[in-house]
Amino acid sequence: MNFELIPVEHCDLKQYKKMAQEAFQKGFEDRFGKTNAVVLPEKDIEKSLNAKGSAAYKAIVDGTMVGGAIVVIDEETQCNSLDFLFVKFGIQSKGIGKAIWFELEKLYPKTKIWKTCTPYFDKRNIHFYVNVCGFHIIEFFNEKHPMPDTPENFIGDGNEGMFKFIKQI
């Protein structure tokens, strides 16, 4: 596999967003069935892309975009966030997500703490973050303990909650 993780260019954004949305949509629908609701609205992607310290990367395998990630880097504290990591639907479980993550770690060697979240229902993601990437679950957001700043119309967790993870370096 000829793998590269390179910055997203403006001309890539339409395909990049569509690929991310499809990956999140299909993951949700695999668990809950078909829905007309948009699991990952474009405004959520834009919020991450426009955050202070944001960097977006595309994963390229043999010349084709196959996934990506958006990180938010705090140069002062080095407490950094992985906002999104996705692999194109249909080609998961081939080591692409792992390659994306470990390349991100190389790109940001000063990081002290990485933070991210994933839905409770997504066992594949939980396995990935805990067993492959070395994150630890530190919080469980649910109806009794809501996630701060969650939009009212958020459906990405299937109303089952979200895990918050950290990885201390």
CNS distance restraints for C-alpha pairs under 8 A (distance, minus, plus):
assign (resid   1 and name CA) (resid  61 and name CA) 6.47 0.50 0.50
assign (resid   1 and name CA) (resid  62 and name CA) 6.90 0.50 0.50
assign (resid   2 and name CA) (resid  60 and name CA) 7.92 0.50 0.50
assign (resid   2 and name CA) (resid  61 and name CA) 5.34 0.50 0.50
assign (resid   2 and name CA) (resid  62 and name CA) 5.19 0.50 0.50
assign (resid   3 and name CA) (resid  59 and name CA) 7.11 0.50 0.50
assign (resid   3 and name CA) (resid  60 and name CA) 5.69 0.50 0.50
assign (resid   3 and name CA) (resid  61 and name CA) 4.65 0.50 0.50
assign (resid   3 and name CA) (resid  62 and name CA) 6.79 0.50 0.50
assign (resid   3 and name CA) (resid  99 and name CA) 7.74 0.50 0.50
assign (resid   4 and name CA) (resid  59 and name CA) 5.81 0.50 0.50
assign (resid   4 and name CA) (resid  60 and name CA) 5.09 0.50 0.50
assign (resid   4 and name CA) (resid  61 and name CA) 6.57 0.50 0.50
assign (resid   5 and name CA) (resid  57 and name CA) 6.14 0.50 0.50
assign (resid   5 and name CA) (resid  58 and name CA) 5.64 0.50 0.50
assign (resid   5 and name CA) (resid  59 and name CA) 4.63 0.50 0.50
assign (resid   5 and name CA) (resid  60 and name CA) 6.27 0.50 0.50
assign (resid   5 and name CA) (resid  68 and name CA) 7.80 0.50 0.50
assign (resid   5 and name CA) (resid 100 and name CA) 6.66 0.50 0.50
assign (resid   5 and name CA) (resid 103 and name CA) 6.97 0.50 0.50
assign (resid   6 and name CA) (resid  57 and name CA) 5.28 0.50 0.50
assign (resid   6 and name CA) (resid  58 and name CA) 5.55 0.50 0.50
assign (resid   6 and name CA) (resid  59 and name CA) 6.70 0.50 0.50
assign (resid   6 and name CA) (resid  60 and name CA) 7.74 0.50 0.50
assign (resid   7 and name CA) (resid  55 and name CA) 7.40 0.50 0.50
assign (resid   7 and name CA) (resid  56 and name CA) 5.80 0.50 0.50
assign (resid   7 and name CA) (resid  57 and name CA) 4.29 0.50 0.50
assign (resid   7 and name CA) (resid  58 and name CA) 6.08 0.50 0.50
assign (resid   8 and name CA) (resid  12 and name CA) 6.22 0.50 0.50
assign (resid   8 and name CA) (resid  13 and name CA) 7.09 0.50 0.50
assign (resid   8 and name CA) (resid  56 and name CA) 5.62 0.50 0.50
assign (resid   8 and name CA) (resid  57 and name CA) 4.99 0.50 0.50
assign (resid   8 and name CA) (resid  58 and name CA) 5.49 0.50 0.50
assign (resid   9 and name CA) (resid  13 and name CA) 6.83 0.50 0.50
assign (resid  12 and name CA) (resid  16 and name CA) 5.85 0.50 0.50
assign (resid  13 and name CA) (resid  17 and name CA) 5.91 0.50 0.50
assign (resid  14 and name CA) (resid  18 and name CA) 6.23 0.50 0.50
assign (resid  15 and name CA) (resid  19 and name CA) 6.03 0.50 0.50
assign (resid  16 and name CA) (resid  20 and name CA) 6.22 0.50 0.50
assign (resid  16 and name CA) (resid  58 and name CA) 7.59 0.50 0.50
assign (resid  16 and name CA) (resid  67 and name CA) 7.69 0.50 0.50
assign (resid  16 and name CA) (resid  68 and name CA) 7.62 0.50 0.50
assign (resid  17 and name CA) (resid  21 and name CA) 6.04 0.50 0.50
assign (resid  17 and name CA) (resid  42 and name CA) 7.10 0.50 0.50
assign (resid  17 and name CA) (resid  45 and name CA) 7.24 0.50 0.50
assign (resid  18 and name CA) (resid  22 and name CA) 6.07 0.50 0.50
assign (resid  19 and name CA) (resid  23 and name CA) 6.18 0.50 0.50
assign (resid  19 and name CA) (resid  67 and name CA) 7.23 0.50 0.50
assign (resid  19 and name CA) (resid  88 and name CA) 5.96 0.50 0.50
assign (resid  19 and name CA) (resid  89 and name CA) 7.70 0.50 0.50
assign (resid  20 and name CA) (resid  24 and name CA) 6.31 0.50 0.50
assign (resid  20 and name CA) (resid  40 and name CA) 7.98 0.50 0.50
assign (resid  20 and name CA) (resid  67 and name CA) 7.34 0.50 0.50
assign (resid  20 and name CA) (resid  68 and name CA) 7.77 0.50 0.50
assign (resid  20 and name CA) (resid  86 and name CA) 5.98 0.50 0.50
assign (resid  20 and name CA) (resid  87 and name CA) 7.52 0.50 0.50
assign (resid  20 and name CA) (resid  88 and name CA) 7.16 0.50 0.50
assign (resid  21 and name CA) (resid  25 and name CA) 5.91 0.50 0.50
assign (resid  21 and name CA) (resid  39 and name CA) 7.34 0.50 0.50
assign (resid  21 and name CA) (resid  40 and name CA) 5.45 0.50 0.50
assign (resid  21 and name CA) (resid  41 and name CA) 7.34 0.50 0.50
assign (resid  21 and name CA) (resid  42 and name CA) 7.80 0.50 0.50
assign (resid  22 and name CA) (resid  26 and name CA) 5.92 0.50 0.50
assign (resid  22 and name CA) (resid  88 and name CA) 7.66 0.50 0.50
assign (resid  22 and name CA) (resid  89 and name CA) 6.76 0.50 0.50
assign (resid  23 and name CA) (resid  27 and name CA) 6.16 0.50 0.50
assign (resid  23 and name CA) (resid  86 and name CA) 6.55 0.50 0.50
assign (resid  23 and name CA) (resid  87 and name CA) 6.66 0.50 0.50
assign (resid  23 and name CA) (resid  88 and name CA) 5.79 0.50 0.50
assign (resid  23 and name CA) (resid  89 and name CA) 4.92 0.50 0.50
assign (resid  24 and name CA) (resid  28 and name CA) 6.23 0.50 0.50
assign (resid  24 and name CA) (resid  39 and name CA) 6.54 0.50 0.50
assign (resid  24 and name CA) (resid  40 and name CA) 6.44 0.50 0.50
assign (resid  24 and name CA) (resid  86 and name CA) 7.74 0.50 0.50
assign (resid  25 and name CA) (resid  29 and name CA) 6.09 0.50 0.50
assign (resid  25 and name CA) (resid  38 and name CA) 7.03 0.50 0.50
assign (resid  25 and name CA) (resid  39 and name CA) 5.47 0.50 0.50
assign (resid  25 and name CA) (resid  40 and name CA) 7.00 0.50 0.50
assign (resid  26 and name CA) (resid  30 and name CA) 5.89 0.50 0.50
assign (resid  26 and name CA) (resid  89 and name CA) 7.09 0.50 0.50
assign (resid  27 and name CA) (resid  31 and name CA) 6.87 0.50 0.50
assign (resid  27 and name CA) (resid 122 and name CA) 7.67 0.50 0.50
assign (resid  28 and name CA) (resid  32 and name CA) 6.11 0.50 0.50
assign (resid  28 and name CA) (resid  33 and name CA) 7.54 0.50 0.50
assign (resid  28 and name CA) (resid  39 and name CA) 7.34 0.50 0.50
assign (resid  28 and name CA) (resid 156 and name CA) 7.10 0.50 0.50
assign (resid  28 and name CA) (resid 158 and name CA) 7.52 0.50 0.50
assign (resid  29 and name CA) (resid  33 and name CA) 4.37 0.50 0.50
assign (resid  29 and name CA) (resid  34 and name CA) 5.20 0.50 0.50
assign (resid  29 and name CA) (resid  35 and name CA) 6.90 0.50 0.50
assign (resid  31 and name CA) (resid 121 and name CA) 7.55 0.50 0.50
assign (resid  32 and name CA) (resid 158 and name CA) 7.45 0.50 0.50
assign (resid  39 and name CA) (resid 154 and name CA) 7.72 0.50 0.50
assign (resid  39 and name CA) (resid 155 and name CA) 6.11 0.50 0.50
assign (resid  39 and name CA) (resid 156 and name CA) 5.14 0.50 0.50
assign (resid  40 and name CA) (resid  44 and name CA) 6.67 0.50 0.50
assign (resid  40 and name CA) (resid  45 and name CA) 7.53 0.50 0.50
assign (resid  40 and name CA) (resid 156 and name CA) 6.98 0.50 0.50
assign (resid  41 and name CA) (resid  45 and name CA) 6.97 0.50 0.50
assign (resid  42 and name CA) (resid  46 and name CA) 6.14 0.50 0.50
assign (resid  43 and name CA) (resid  47 and name CA) 6.03 0.50 0.50
assign (resid  44 and name CA) (resid  48 and name CA) 6.55 0.50 0.50
assign (resid  45 and name CA) (resid  49 and name CA) 6.17 0.50 0.50
assign (resid  46 and name CA) (resid  50 and name CA) 5.95 0.50 0.50
assign (resid  47 and name CA) (resid  51 and name CA) 6.10 0.50 0.50
assign (resid  48 and name CA) (resid  54 and name CA) 6.65 0.50 0.50
assign (resid  48 and name CA) (resid  70 and name CA) 6.97 0.50 0.50
assign (resid  48 and name CA) (resid  71 and name CA) 7.89 0.50 0.50
assign (resid  48 and name CA) (resid  72 and name CA) 7.54 0.50 0.50
assign (resid  48 and name CA) (resid  83 and name CA) 6.73 0.50 0.50
assign (resid  49 and name CA) (resid  54 and name CA) 5.80 0.50 0.50
assign (resid  49 and name CA) (resid  55 and name CA) 6.97 0.50 0.50
assign (resid  49 and name CA) (resid  56 and name CA) 6.81 0.50 0.50
assign (resid  49 and name CA) (resid  70 and name CA) 7.04 0.50 0.50
assign (resid  50 and name CA) (resid  54 and name CA) 6.53 0.50 0.50
assign (resid  51 and name CA) (resid  72 and name CA) 7.01 0.50 0.50
assign (resid  52 and name CA) (resid  72 and name CA) 7.11 0.50 0.50
assign (resid  52 and name CA) (resid  73 and name CA) 7.93 0.50 0.50
assign (resid  53 and name CA) (resid  71 and name CA) 7.98 0.50 0.50
assign (resid  53 and name CA) (resid  72 and name CA) 5.04 0.50 0.50
assign (resid  53 and name CA) (resid  73 and name CA) 4.79 0.50 0.50
assign (resid  53 and name CA) (resid  74 and name CA) 6.13 0.50 0.50
assign (resid  53 and name CA) (resid  75 and name CA) 7.77 0.50 0.50
assign (resid  54 and name CA) (resid  70 and name CA) 6.88 0.50 0.50
assign (resid  54 and name CA) (resid  71 and name CA) 5.64 0.50 0.50
assign (resid  54 and name CA) (resid  72 and name CA) 4.21 0.50 0.50
assign (resid  54 and name CA) (resid  73 and name CA) 6.22 0.50 0.50
assign (resid  55 and name CA) (resid  70 and name CA) 5.71 0.50 0.50
assign (resid  55 and name CA) (resid  71 and name CA) 5.39 0.50 0.50
assign (resid  55 and name CA) (resid  72 and name CA) 6.27 0.50 0.50
assign (resid  55 and name CA) (resid  73 and name CA) 7.64 0.50 0.50
assign (resid  56 and name CA) (resid  68 and name CA) 7.43 0.50 0.50
assign (resid  56 and name CA) (resid  69 and name CA) 5.84 0.50 0.50
assign (resid  56 and name CA) (resid  70 and name CA) 4.35 0.50 0.50
assign (resid  56 and name CA) (resid  71 and name CA) 6.46 0.50 0.50
assign (resid  57 and name CA) (resid  68 and name CA) 5.34 0.50 0.50
assign (resid  57 and name CA) (resid  69 and name CA) 5.30 0.50 0.50
assign (resid  57 and name CA) (resid  70 and name CA) 6.30 0.50 0.50
assign (resid  58 and name CA) (resid  65 and name CA) 6.47 0.50 0.50
assign (resid  58 and name CA) (resid  66 and name CA) 7.56 0.50 0.50
assign (resid  58 and name CA) (resid  67 and name CA) 5.86 0.50 0.50
assign (resid  58 and name CA) (resid  68 and name CA) 4.14 0.50 0.50
assign (resid  58 and name CA) (resid  69 and name CA) 6.60 0.50 0.50
assign (resid  59 and name CA) (resid  65 and name CA) 5.62 0.50 0.50
assign (resid  59 and name CA) (resid  66 and name CA) 5.60 0.50 0.50
assign (resid  59 and name CA) (resid  67 and name CA) 4.97 0.50 0.50
assign (resid  59 and name CA) (resid  68 and name CA) 5.05 0.50 0.50
assign (resid  59 and name CA) (resid  96 and name CA) 7.88 0.50 0.50
assign (resid  59 and name CA) (resid 100 and name CA) 6.69 0.50 0.50
assign (resid  60 and name CA) (resid  64 and name CA) 5.15 0.50 0.50
assign (resid  60 and name CA) (resid  65 and name CA) 4.46 0.50 0.50
assign (resid  60 and name CA) (resid  66 and name CA) 5.80 0.50 0.50
assign (resid  60 and name CA) (resid  67 and name CA) 7.39 0.50 0.50
assign (resid  61 and name CA) (resid  65 and name CA) 6.53 0.50 0.50
assign (resid  61 and name CA) (resid  66 and name CA) 6.57 0.50 0.50
assign (resid  66 and name CA) (resid  87 and name CA) 5.97 0.50 0.50
assign (resid  66 and name CA) (resid  88 and name CA) 5.20 0.50 0.50
assign (resid  66 and name CA) (resid  91 and name CA) 7.98 0.50 0.50
assign (resid  66 and name CA) (resid  96 and name CA) 7.92 0.50 0.50
assign (resid  67 and name CA) (resid  85 and name CA) 7.61 0.50 0.50
assign (resid  67 and name CA) (resid  86 and name CA) 5.31 0.50 0.50
assign (resid  67 and name CA) (resid  87 and name CA) 4.12 0.50 0.50
assign (resid  67 and name CA) (resid  88 and name CA) 5.22 0.50 0.50
assign (resid  67 and name CA) (resid  96 and name CA) 7.78 0.50 0.50
assign (resid  67 and name CA) (resid  97 and name CA) 7.88 0.50 0.50
assign (resid  68 and name CA) (resid  84 and name CA) 7.86 0.50 0.50
assign (resid  68 and name CA) (resid  85 and name CA) 5.79 0.50 0.50
assign (resid  68 and name CA) (resid  86 and name CA) 5.52 0.50 0.50
assign (resid  68 and name CA) (resid  87 and name CA) 6.61 0.50 0.50
assign (resid  68 and name CA) (resid 100 and name CA) 7.16 0.50 0.50
assign (resid  69 and name CA) (resid  82 and name CA) 7.43 0.50 0.50
assign (resid  69 and name CA) (resid  83 and name CA) 7.45 0.50 0.50
assign (resid  69 and name CA) (resid  84 and name CA) 5.16 0.50 0.50
assign (resid  69 and name CA) (resid  85 and name CA) 4.20 0.50 0.50
assign (resid  69 and name CA) (resid  86 and name CA) 6.35 0.50 0.50
assign (resid  69 and name CA) (resid 100 and name CA) 7.50 0.50 0.50
assign (resid  70 and name CA) (resid  82 and name CA) 6.25 0.50 0.50
assign (resid  70 and name CA) (resid  83 and name CA) 5.51 0.50 0.50
assign (resid  70 and name CA) (resid  84 and name CA) 5.13 0.50 0.50
assign (resid  70 and name CA) (resid  85 and name CA) 6.64 0.50 0.50
assign (resid  71 and name CA) (resid  80 and name CA) 7.27 0.50 0.50
assign (resid  71 and name CA) (resid  81 and name CA) 5.53 0.50 0.50
assign (resid  71 and name CA) (resid  82 and name CA) 4.53 0.50 0.50
assign (resid  71 and name CA) (resid  83 and name CA) 5.51 0.50 0.50
assign (resid  71 and name CA) (resid  84 and name CA) 7.11 0.50 0.50
assign (resid  72 and name CA) (resid  80 and name CA) 5.82 0.50 0.50
assign (resid  72 and name CA) (resid  81 and name CA) 5.07 0.50 0.50
assign (resid  72 and name CA) (resid  82 and name CA) 6.55 0.50 0.50
assign (resid  72 and name CA) (resid  83 and name CA) 7.01 0.50 0.50
assign (resid  73 and name CA) (resid  78 and name CA) 6.82 0.50 0.50
assign (resid  73 and name CA) (resid  79 and name CA) 7.27 0.50 0.50
assign (resid  73 and name CA) (resid  80 and name CA) 4.79 0.50 0.50
assign (resid  73 and name CA) (resid  81 and name CA) 6.58 0.50 0.50
assign (resid  74 and name CA) (resid  78 and name CA) 5.16 0.50 0.50
assign (resid  74 and name CA) (resid  79 and name CA) 6.04 0.50 0.50
assign (resid  74 and name CA) (resid  80 and name CA) 5.73 0.50 0.50
assign (resid  77 and name CA) (resid 112 and name CA) 7.96 0.50 0.50
assign (resid  78 and name CA) (resid 110 and name CA) 6.58 0.50 0.50
assign (resid  78 and name CA) (resid 111 and name CA) 4.77 0.50 0.50
assign (resid  78 and name CA) (resid 112 and name CA) 5.47 0.50 0.50
assign (resid  78 and name CA) (resid 113 and name CA) 6.68 0.50 0.50
assign (resid  79 and name CA) (resid 111 and name CA) 6.37 0.50 0.50
assign (resid  79 and name CA) (resid 112 and name CA) 5.87 0.50 0.50
assign (resid  79 and name CA) (resid 113 and name CA) 4.69 0.50 0.50
assign (resid  79 and name CA) (resid 114 and name CA) 6.01 0.50 0.50
assign (resid  79 and name CA) (resid 115 and name CA) 7.50 0.50 0.50
assign (resid  80 and name CA) (resid 111 and name CA) 6.65 0.50 0.50
assign (resid  80 and name CA) (resid 112 and name CA) 7.85 0.50 0.50
assign (resid  80 and name CA) (resid 113 and name CA) 6.11 0.50 0.50
assign (resid  80 and name CA) (resid 114 and name CA) 4.93 0.50 0.50
assign (resid  80 and name CA) (resid 115 and name CA) 6.24 0.50 0.50
assign (resid  81 and name CA) (resid 114 and name CA) 5.50 0.50 0.50
assign (resid  81 and name CA) (resid 115 and name CA) 4.68 0.50 0.50
assign (resid  81 and name CA) (resid 116 and name CA) 5.89 0.50 0.50
assign (resid  82 and name CA) (resid 114 and name CA) 6.87 0.50 0.50
assign (resid  82 and name CA) (resid 115 and name CA) 6.06 0.50 0.50
assign (resid  82 and name CA) (resid 116 and name CA) 5.16 0.50 0.50
assign (resid  83 and name CA) (resid 116 and name CA) 6.24 0.50 0.50
assign (resid  83 and name CA) (resid 117 and name CA) 7.80 0.50 0.50
assign (resid  85 and name CA) (resid  97 and name CA) 7.39 0.50 0.50
assign (resid  85 and name CA) (resid 100 and name CA) 7.94 0.50 0.50
assign (resid  86 and name CA) (resid  97 and name CA) 6.98 0.50 0.50
assign (resid  87 and name CA) (resid  91 and name CA) 7.06 0.50 0.50
assign (resid  87 and name CA) (resid  92 and name CA) 6.10 0.50 0.50
assign (resid  87 and name CA) (resid  96 and name CA) 6.85 0.50 0.50
assign (resid  87 and name CA) (resid  97 and name CA) 6.21 0.50 0.50
assign (resid  88 and name CA) (resid  92 and name CA) 6.97 0.50 0.50
assign (resid  92 and name CA) (resid  96 and name CA) 7.15 0.50 0.50
assign (resid  92 and name CA) (resid  97 and name CA) 7.63 0.50 0.50
assign (resid  93 and name CA) (resid  97 and name CA) 7.88 0.50 0.50
assign (resid  95 and name CA) (resid  99 and name CA) 6.10 0.50 0.50
assign (resid  96 and name CA) (resid 100 and name CA) 6.14 0.50 0.50
assign (resid  97 and name CA) (resid 101 and name CA) 6.20 0.50 0.50
assign (resid  98 and name CA) (resid 102 and name CA) 6.18 0.50 0.50
assign (resid  98 and name CA) (resid 128 and name CA) 7.97 0.50 0.50
assign (resid  98 and name CA) (resid 132 and name CA) 7.26 0.50 0.50
assign (resid  98 and name CA) (resid 133 and name CA) 7.41 0.50 0.50
assign (resid  99 and name CA) (resid 103 and name CA) 6.03 0.50 0.50
assign (resid 100 and name CA) (resid 104 and name CA) 6.23 0.50 0.50
assign (resid 101 and name CA) (resid 105 and name CA) 6.40 0.50 0.50
assign (resid 101 and name CA) (resid 133 and name CA) 7.30 0.50 0.50
assign (resid 102 and name CA) (resid 106 and name CA) 6.41 0.50 0.50
assign (resid 102 and name CA) (resid 133 and name CA) 7.87 0.50 0.50
assign (resid 103 and name CA) (resid 107 and name CA) 6.25 0.50 0.50
assign (resid 104 and name CA) (resid 108 and name CA) 6.33 0.50 0.50
assign (resid 105 and name CA) (resid 109 and name CA) 6.12 0.50 0.50
assign (resid 105 and name CA) (resid 111 and name CA) 7.96 0.50 0.50
assign (resid 111 and name CA) (resid 169 and name CA) 6.91 0.50 0.50
assign (resid 112 and name CA) (resid 168 and name CA) 5.87 0.50 0.50
assign (resid 112 and name CA) (resid 169 and name CA) 5.11 0.50 0.50
assign (resid 113 and name CA) (resid 166 and name CA) 6.56 0.50 0.50
assign (resid 113 and name CA) (resid 167 and name CA) 5.52 0.50 0.50
assign (resid 113 and name CA) (resid 168 and name CA) 4.51 0.50 0.50
assign (resid 113 and name CA) (resid 169 and name CA) 5.99 0.50 0.50
assign (resid 114 and name CA) (resid 166 and name CA) 5.42 0.50 0.50
assign (resid 114 and name CA) (resid 167 and name CA) 5.03 0.50 0.50
assign (resid 114 and name CA) (resid 168 and name CA) 6.54 0.50 0.50
assign (resid 114 and name CA) (resid 169 and name CA) 7.99 0.50 0.50
assign (resid 115 and name CA) (resid 164 and name CA) 7.34 0.50 0.50
assign (resid 115 and name CA) (resid 165 and name CA) 5.66 0.50 0.50
assign (resid 115 and name CA) (resid 166 and name CA) 4.49 0.50 0.50
assign (resid 115 and name CA) (resid 167 and name CA) 6.59 0.50 0.50
assign (resid 116 and name CA) (resid 164 and name CA) 5.96 0.50 0.50
assign (resid 116 and name CA) (resid 165 and name CA) 5.32 0.50 0.50
assign (resid 116 and name CA) (resid 166 and name CA) 6.56 0.50 0.50
assign (resid 117 and name CA) (resid 162 and name CA) 6.52 0.50 0.50
assign (resid 117 and name CA) (resid 163 and name CA) 5.47 0.50 0.50
assign (resid 117 and name CA) (resid 164 and name CA) 4.42 0.50 0.50
assign (resid 117 and name CA) (resid 165 and name CA) 5.84 0.50 0.50
assign (resid 118 and name CA) (resid 122 and name CA) 7.19 0.50 0.50
assign (resid 118 and name CA) (resid 125 and name CA) 6.83 0.50 0.50
assign (resid 118 and name CA) (resid 126 and name CA) 7.09 0.50 0.50
assign (resid 118 and name CA) (resid 157 and name CA) 7.95 0.50 0.50
assign (resid 118 and name CA) (resid 162 and name CA) 5.57 0.50 0.50
assign (resid 118 and name CA) (resid 163 and name CA) 5.50 0.50 0.50
assign (resid 118 and name CA) (resid 164 and name CA) 6.84 0.50 0.50
assign (resid 119 and name CA) (resid 156 and name CA) 7.15 0.50 0.50
assign (resid 119 and name CA) (resid 157 and name CA) 4.84 0.50 0.50
assign (resid 119 and name CA) (resid 158 and name CA) 7.92 0.50 0.50
assign (resid 119 and name CA) (resid 160 and name CA) 7.46 0.50 0.50
assign (resid 119 and name CA) (resid 161 and name CA) 6.05 0.50 0.50
assign (resid 119 and name CA) (resid 162 and name CA) 4.23 0.50 0.50
assign (resid 119 and name CA) (resid 163 and name CA) 6.06 0.50 0.50
assign (resid 120 and name CA) (resid 126 and name CA) 7.74 0.50 0.50
assign (resid 120 and name CA) (resid 157 and name CA) 6.81 0.50 0.50
assign (resid 120 and name CA) (resid 160 and name CA) 6.15 0.50 0.50
assign (resid 120 and name CA) (resid 161 and name CA) 5.48 0.50 0.50
assign (resid 120 and name CA) (resid 162 and name CA) 5.02 0.50 0.50
assign (resid 120 and name CA) (resid 163 and name CA) 5.97 0.50 0.50
assign (resid 121 and name CA) (resid 157 and name CA) 7.04 0.50 0.50
assign (resid 121 and name CA) (resid 158 and name CA) 7.54 0.50 0.50
assign (resid 121 and name CA) (resid 160 and name CA) 6.69 0.50 0.50
assign (resid 121 and name CA) (resid 161 and name CA) 7.88 0.50 0.50
assign (resid 122 and name CA) (resid 126 and name CA) 6.39 0.50 0.50
assign (resid 123 and name CA) (resid 127 and name CA) 6.05 0.50 0.50
assign (resid 124 and name CA) (resid 128 and name CA) 6.18 0.50 0.50
assign (resid 125 and name CA) (resid 129 and name CA) 6.14 0.50 0.50
assign (resid 126 and name CA) (resid 130 and name CA) 6.02 0.50 0.50
assign (resid 127 and name CA) (resid 131 and name CA) 5.33 0.50 0.50
assign (resid 127 and name CA) (resid 132 and name CA) 6.94 0.50 0.50
assign (resid 128 and name CA) (resid 132 and name CA) 4.94 0.50 0.50
assign (resid 128 and name CA) (resid 133 and name CA) 6.33 0.50 0.50
assign (resid 129 and name CA) (resid 133 and name CA) 4.94 0.50 0.50
assign (resid 129 and name CA) (resid 134 and name CA) 6.27 0.50 0.50
assign (resid 129 and name CA) (resid 135 and name CA) 5.42 0.50 0.50
assign (resid 129 and name CA) (resid 136 and name CA) 7.85 0.50 0.50
assign (resid 129 and name CA) (resid 165 and name CA) 7.89 0.50 0.50
assign (resid 130 and name CA) (resid 134 and name CA) 5.02 0.50 0.50
assign (resid 130 and name CA) (resid 135 and name CA) 4.72 0.50 0.50
assign (resid 130 and name CA) (resid 136 and name CA) 5.90 0.50 0.50
assign (resid 130 and name CA) (resid 137 and name CA) 7.62 0.50 0.50
assign (resid 131 and name CA) (resid 135 and name CA) 7.65 0.50 0.50
assign (resid 134 and name CA) (resid 167 and name CA) 6.43 0.50 0.50
assign (resid 135 and name CA) (resid 165 and name CA) 5.86 0.50 0.50
assign (resid 135 and name CA) (resid 166 and name CA) 5.32 0.50 0.50
assign (resid 135 and name CA) (resid 167 and name CA) 4.43 0.50 0.50
assign (resid 135 and name CA) (resid 168 and name CA) 7.81 0.50 0.50
assign (resid 136 and name CA) (resid 165 and name CA) 5.25 0.50 0.50
assign (resid 136 and name CA) (resid 166 and name CA) 5.46 0.50 0.50
assign (resid 136 and name CA) (resid 167 and name CA) 6.20 0.50 0.50
assign (resid 137 and name CA) (resid 163 and name CA) 6.43 0.50 0.50
assign (resid 137 and name CA) (resid 164 and name CA) 5.80 0.50 0.50
assign (resid 137 and name CA) (resid 165 and name CA) 4.42 0.50 0.50
assign (resid 137 and name CA) (resid 166 and name CA) 6.67 0.50 0.50
assign (resid 138 and name CA) (resid 163 and name CA) 7.52 0.50 0.50
assign (resid 138 and name CA) (resid 164 and name CA) 5.81 0.50 0.50
assign (resid 138 and name CA) (resid 165 and name CA) 5.59 0.50 0.50
assign (resid 138 and name CA) (resid 166 and name CA) 6.87 0.50 0.50
assign (resid 139 and name CA) (resid 163 and name CA) 5.81 0.50 0.50
assign (resid 139 and name CA) (resid 164 and name CA) 5.05 0.50 0.50
assign (resid 139 and name CA) (resid 165 and name CA) 7.17 0.50 0.50
assign (resid 140 and name CA) (resid 145 and name CA) 7.49 0.50 0.50
assign (resid 140 and name CA) (resid 161 and name CA) 6.86 0.50 0.50
assign (resid 140 and name CA) (resid 162 and name CA) 5.81 0.50 0.50
assign (resid 140 and name CA) (resid 163 and name CA) 4.68 0.50 0.50
assign (resid 140 and name CA) (resid 164 and name CA) 6.31 0.50 0.50
assign (resid 141 and name CA) (resid 145 and name CA) 5.20 0.50 0.50
assign (resid 141 and name CA) (resid 146 and name CA) 5.20 0.50 0.50
assign (resid 141 and name CA) (resid 147 and name CA) 5.29 0.50 0.50
assign (resid 141 and name CA) (resid 161 and name CA) 5.27 0.50 0.50
assign (resid 141 and name CA) (resid 162 and name CA) 5.05 0.50 0.50
assign (resid 141 and name CA) (resid 163 and name CA) 6.25 0.50 0.50
assign (resid 141 and name CA) (resid 164 and name CA) 7.60 0.50 0.50
assign (resid 142 and name CA) (resid 146 and name CA) 5.22 0.50 0.50
assign (resid 142 and name CA) (resid 147 and name CA) 7.22 0.50 0.50
assign (resid 142 and name CA) (resid 159 and name CA) 7.74 0.50 0.50
assign (resid 142 and name CA) (resid 160 and name CA) 6.71 0.50 0.50
assign (resid 142 and name CA) (resid 161 and name CA) 4.39 0.50 0.50
assign (resid 142 and name CA) (resid 162 and name CA) 6.74 0.50 0.50
assign (resid 143 and name CA) (resid 161 and name CA) 7.39 0.50 0.50
assign (resid 146 and name CA) (resid 150 and name CA) 7.79 0.50 0.50
assign (resid 147 and name CA) (resid 162 and name CA) 7.88 0.50 0.50
assign (resid 150 and name CA) (resid 154 and name CA) 6.72 0.50 0.50
assign (resid 155 and name CA) (resid 159 and name CA) 6.55 0.50 0.50
assign (resid 157 and name CA) (resid 161 and name CA) 5.49 0.50 0.50
assign (resid 157 and name CA) (resid 162 and name CA) 6.19 0.50 0.50
